Amino acid sequence: MSPVPYATMMKAKDKLYRFDIRRRLVADARQIGVKPTARKWQCSRNTVRHWLRRYLQEGLEGLKERSHAPTHCPHKTPAHQERQLLELRRRSGYGPRRLKMEFDLGPGHNAIARIVRAAGLSRPRKTKRQKKNDLRAVKARLAAFERVEMDIKYLNDIAFYLPQMRQKGLPGYQYTLRDVRTGLMFLAYGTQLSKSLTCIAARRFLSHLERHGVRLPDVTVQTDNGTEFDGQMTTLAEQGFRWVVEDLMKAHHAFIPPG
């Protein structure tokens, strides 16, 4: 009797090992018969007959594994519809959901995605590493201080700093200006969040660059849409942040699109 049942050995991942088991099973069936072989390998007689029949009809080729995938799919998208949606994909560049919605296609969006992917027209999603490398390439094309990011950090979320800030009246806000190309940071601190302190920090920073030979018309200060940066205003405010950066210091200002 085989020490391991036939069904257990057939679960092995090695195809050559499974083929060898079938060959030995058939050899035993031809030598000692179907029933003794079934008892020896701890399997059904139909299993032994199945492989013996395959061997007698096709030889060793009959003992190889065959695909059990269906040969016919009644709900498969017709060929003419596949050609139509692939042409729409090439012309529009739309994704599966938008293709179905815009052109009222019959197949579901999952079927459309499968067809587009099989035709090699899908755009693989970038990994975090790829995105980081792309961003690094963009930064490499910038000059120093060509683009500066300005933001304000609340310091009251630092656990070990909060008690000291309250007891000693220390600043509660950090005004940060960071050069995108080099990562160099310039910091200013204030006890309140206000447009006046934001303007003072930006003006002192730009004046510092100008004193060291940086052309301010080549500098762009990038901020979010906060009110301290005139983010909620549709017109240029007199004496506001954008006025300080663009009119007074002759640099440029740009808003980051809302997330």
ABEGO torsion letter per residue (X at the ends): XBABBAAAAAABABAAAAAAAAAAAAAAAAAAEAAAAAAAAGBBAAAAAAAAAAAAAAEAAAABBBBABBABBAABBBAAAAAAAAAAAAAAGBBAAAAAAAAGBABBAAAAAAAAAAAGABBBBBBAAAAAAAAAAAAAABBBGABBBBBBBBAAABAAAAAAAAAAGBBABBBBBBBAAAGBBBBBBBABBBAAAAAAAAAAAAAAAAAAGBBAAABBBBBBABAAAGAABABBBBGBAAAAAAAAAGBBBBBBBBX
